Structures are given as structure tokens and as C-alpha cells.
Amino acid sequence: MDQFQYPNTEYSKVPENSGHARKLDTVFLVSHHLNSESVPMWVGFNACLHQDRLLKQVVHHMPNLNQPITKDDVVADTMRTAQKCAEECGQMYDLVTYDLDVAKTASHQSARV
């Protein structure tokens, strides 16, 4: 049986910041070993060193439904609400998560539109 030969050059490249990350990891290990009570764990240690400049996101949940989600009109209503939310946010799409049974109904609903 022949072995698949595919030279993956992207995988073997080391990111430019990997040396810096290794140094920070070593600093964490030594600091934590010497003074484990005042040095936070790895995630907290890195969070103290990193400044997150990204805008904060707000996550909302749709209101609870008083009807079974599997009804066609309820699924259509949730899809309309999601589209309205996307428009209000200036987005082309919105994300709605359904279970498989409801997703089938939603797929049929979107095919009709």
C-alpha cells in the first residue's frame, strides 16, 4: 500500500510570535512555582498581560415561546424575528439554533419564501 505524499508547508511554519509565547509560558511556570498563591493560573496570567481592544459583543436570547416550537407558524415567527434582529444590527444574517425536527420545518419554511 502506498503512502500519501503531500508536503504540507503551511503546517511546518512556526508563527512569528511563538518565541514570545514560549518565553511568557516559561515566565508563568517559574512565577507560579515560586509564588503559587499570588500568581493566577495560566489563563488569568495571560489575561493580565493581554489588552483586548475588540468591541464587546452583546448576546441576547429570543423570548420564551408559549406554543410548541414544532408548529409551522411558530417556526416561521422565530425566523421572522431572527431576520428582524439581523436587520436591526445591520447584518445580512442571524444565527438561530434549532433541534433536528424543528430545523427540518425551518428548512421547508425558508424554501417557500
C-alpha positions, -999 to +999 in steps of 0.1 A: +000+000+000+014+034-010+017+062+015+001+095+006+028+120+000+017+156+004+042+182+015+022+205+039+045+235+041+019+256+060+018+231+089+055+232+094+058+270+095+063+284+130+043+316+137+064+347+143+051+351+179+058+316+190+092+325+206+075+353+226+047+328+237+073+303+248+090+330+269+057+340+285+049+304+293+083+299+309+078+331+330+044+318+341+058+284+351+087+299+371+065+326+387+038+301+396+063+277+411+080+304+432+048+321+444+018+299+435-006+317+459-004+352+443+002+342+406-031+334+389-034+302+368-023+303+332-054+319+317-056+346+343-018+352+340-022+357+302-053+378+307-033+402+329-008+407+301-031+410+271-052+441+263-083+431+244-091+460+220-121+443+204-156+458+209-177+438+234-204+417+219-239+416+233-257+382+232-295+382+236-319+353+237-352+352+220-382+354+243-397+322+255-424+307+234-458+298+248-465+274+220-449+242+207-418+251+186-427+223+161-457+242+148-451+257+114-464+292+123-441+293+154-411+283+134-419+309+108-423+335+136-389+327+150-373+330+116-390+364+110-378+376+145-343+365+137-344+383+103-356+415+121-328+412+146-302+409+118-316+440+101-315+460+133-279+451+137-270+459+101-262+422+094-271+401+064-277+370+085-287+360+120-280+327+137-308+306+151-302+271+165-329+245+162-330+208+170-332+185+140-370+182+139-375+220+140-346+225+116-365+204+090-396+225+094-375+257+092-358+244+060-392+238+044-403+273+056-373+290+041-378+271+008-413+287+005-400+322+009 
